[in-house]
Amino acid sequence: MPEGNYPEHDINQVFDYIQVVLHAGGVAENALDEMSLINRLFAALPVQAVEYGMQFLHGKRDLPESCNEILPLFIRFVNLVDYCETIVKMRNIPSHPTPEELSERVRMNASLDKFEKAFCTPLLGFSFKKDETAVKADSAPAGEAPAAQDAVRNADPSVSGNDGAAPSEEGTGNLHLMNDCASVFVCEDALKTSLFYETKLGFSASHLDDEEMPHIFLKRDNISLILVQAKEGVKVSPVRELYGIPYDLYIYVSEPMMLQLELSGAGVEIVKSLEEAGDPTNKNREFVIKDNDGRHICISHRA
């Protein structure tokens, strides 16, 4: 059972930890493939299923019956985290260990086999195809629940638990030459705006001053923003005010209600809430927030 202190809800941070540990070397040859397989299967699940996976990592075992079909994924996820913790503990043993430390290292090294045995074996009807660097459907193992396979095969890539990647479809290419994009916001006080996005909207910031255009890079989940400082004396207005459009930014999410509750609890101004969406059939579809610079950001459910 993992012993680390992991975030309660952000599975991205857990995969970041796994990636750092595995890329440092000294692990099984297929450990990174196992990470990719698990990552992609989680990415194809609805956000609530990912949340249950995080609860399982924290020791919660009384999950809803609907989780039974994807429980093997949760077990493999915990197995990989446990493996990484063991690797880190072994690395922390001194190069000239005491007899006790040497004995502990031997014990931990022997325990790696039980973790590695599961690496890259079929999971929920999928396996990692190394020559394609993608998850492809295999024949379902005996007793595999068809609904669990359907949940992954038919998943919308926009409904993701982490990096938005999903099992490849037949005929699609594996090499994406365009990987991400970032909107550029010009700010009268970039530091003040960055603080708002960090403390209110849950973004993390990197201050990049060694480039041609010094800027602050903001990141949360799959959303990237770049803040740049306006020239002194230049008045900055939101794009919607300049061009008469309703929004300055559009963000698609899988669970708008959960995000609205989070942001309203953080004190973010809600310009239009989900409950004010108008037509009852459109409720729980989108809401609009206002940032500290007056920008209106529409947060919408991707159907």
N, C-alpha and C positions, 0 to 999 in steps of 0.2 A: 504494500500500500504506500503510495507516495507520501512523503513527509514535508515537502516544500510548501511555502506560503504563496499560493497562487491566487490571482484575482478571482472574485466570485462569478463574474459574468463575461469577461473579455477573453475569449478563447484565442484571439490573435496573439496576446502576450504569451500564452502557453506555447504556441507554435514558434514564436520568436525564440523562446528559451530552448526549445528542442532543436531548432535549427543551429543556434550558436554552439550547443554542446556537440552535435553531430559533425558540424563542419570543422571542429577543432581536431578531428581525427581520432585514431585509436578505437574505432567502433567497427561493427560488422559491416561488410561491404554493401549489404542491402538495407542498411539502417535508414539511409536517406530515401530509398525507394519506399520503405514502409511509411515514413513520414509523409511522403507525397500521396500515397494511397489513402491514408487516413485523412489527410488535409482535404483532398478532393471530395471524398465521400461526405465529410462534414459540410463542405461548401455547397453541396447539392441538397442539403436538408433545410426545412423551414427553421426560422430562428428559434422557435420554442423547443424543437428537438435538440438544437445545439445547446440551449440553456439546460436541458435535462442532462446532456453530456457533461456539462460543467458541474452540475450537482453531483453526478456520479463520481467525478474526480475528487470532490470534497467529501466523499464517503457516504452520500445519501443513497440508500438502496431501495427505499419504498417509493419507486417511481410509478407513474401510471401504467396500466396494462398496455397502452398504446406504444410504450417504449420497448416492449418485449421483442419486437421484430428487429429493432436496431441495437439491441443490447450487445451483440457481438462487437459492434463498432465502438461502443463505450469501453468495453473490456480491453480491446486492443489499444485504444487511446491511453488508458491508464497504464497498460503494460509498457508502452513506449515511454511515458513520463517516468515510470519507475526505473526503467532501463537507464535513462539519462541521469537520474539522480545517482544511480550506482556508479556510472562512469565518472561523474564529478567527484564522488567520494574517493574513488580509486586514484584519481589525479591528485587529490589533496594529500595523499600519503607521501611522506618524504622519500627522497631517492635513497636515503640510508635509514631504513625503518628499524624500529625496535622489534624484537621478536613478536610482541603482541600486534604491532602494526603489520608486520609481514604476514602473520597468521590471518589477520582480518582481510588483507589484500587477496590472499589465496582463496579465502571463503567467498569474497565478492566476485572474484574472477570466475570461480566455479558456478556462481549463480547466474552468470550472464547467459548461459546456454538455455535456461528455461525461458528467458525473454526472447532470445534470438530465434528460437524454434518457430515462433508464430510469424516472424517477419515475412511479408509478401505472400503469405498463403491466402487463398481466396477469401473474400470478405463480402458478405451481403450479395453474393453472386458476381462480384467483380474481382479482378486481380490486376496487378501492375504489370503492364507490358513495357519492359525496359527498352525495347527497340523503338517504341513509339512514344515513350515518356508520357503515357496517358493511361487513364483507367478505361478498360473496355469490359463489356459484359462477357462472362463465361457461362457455361452451363451451370445452372443452379445446383449447389451441393444438395445432397439428400436431406430432406427435411427443411430446406431453406424456405422461409415464408415468402410467397410471391409478392405480397403487399410491400415487404421491405425492399425488394428489387424494384418494384414499380415506383416507390417513393424516390429512389435515386435516379432511375432511368428517365422518369418524366419530370424531374425537377427543373424549375426555371432557374437558369444561372444567375438571374438578378436577385433571387432569394437565397442569400448565402450566409454562412456562419462566420466566414473569415475573408478569404481573398477573392471570393466571387467565382473561382474556378469551378468547373463542373466536369463530370465525365464527358469525354469527347464524343461527338456524334459521328456516325459513319460518313466518311467523305470530307470531313473538315480537316484543315491543316493544323499542325501542332505549334507552328512557329508564329507568334504574334509580334509583328514589328512595331506596333503601337501598343504600349503597355498601360499607360495612364495619362491623365491630363490634369491640369490645375488652373483654376480661374485666378486671374490677377486682380486684386483689389488695391486701388490707390488710396492711401490714407493720409489724413492730416497729421495723425499721430499713430504710426504703425505699432509702436510698443503698447500703447493703450488699447488698440484694437486687438492685438495679439493676446493681451491679458484677458480681455473679454472672452475671446474664443477658447482660451485655455480653461478659465475658471467657470464659465457659464455653459459652454457648448461641448466641453470634454475633449478638445483638440490638444495635441502635443505640438510643441514648437521647436524649430531648429533655426537659429539665427545665422545666416550665411552672409558674411561681409567680405569674403575673399573672391567674389565674382564680379563680372562687369556690371551687373545690376544687383547691388546689395539688397537682400530681401529677407523676409521671415517666412519660412516654410511651415505650414500647418497641416497636420494629418490626423484624421480619425477614420478608422475602418478603411473604406475604399475611397474616401473623399480627401482630396488635396486642395489646398488654397495657398496662394502666394500673396503676401502683403508687401507693398512697396511704399516708401515715404514720398509724398508729393514735394515738389520744389517749394521752397519758402515763398510765402505770399500767394500761392495758388489755392483758390477755394475749391474744395472737392465736394461734389454732389453725387448722390446715388444715380446709377444709370437709369433707373426707372423715372427719376425726376427729369433727367435731361432729354429722354426720348419718349416719355409718356407711355411706358410699358408697365405692366403690373408688378414684375418681380426683377430683382437683381441677380438671383441665383435660384436654380431649381435642383433639389436633391431628391432622389428616389430612395425609398426605404421599404423594408418588408413589414415592419410593425409600427405604423405611425402613432398608434395610441400609446404604446410603451414609450416612444421618444417624446411625445407631447407631455406625458406625465413627468418624465425626467427633466425636461427643459423648464416647464412651468415651476417645478419644485426648486430649480436653481435660480429662479427669479428672472427668467428671460421673458420679455414682453411678447405675448401672443396677440398678433394683429387679427387673425381669424382662426378660431379653433375648429377642431373636427366637428363639434356639435353645431357649428354655424355654417356647415357646408351647403345648406340649402335643401335640395332634393333629398328626401330621406334615403333614397336608394344610393346616394353618393356619400353617405356618412361613413366615417372612418377611412376617408380617401386622402384628404390633404389638410394641412394647416399652414399658417403663415406666421413667421416670427420676425422680429425687428432687431437688428444688431445695434451696437453702440454708435455707429456712424449713420444710422437711419436706413440702412439697406433692408429691403423686404426679401426674405428667403422663404420660398414655398417648399414645403416638405410633403412629398406625395407618395402614396402607395403605388408601386408598379404592379399593374394587374398581370 
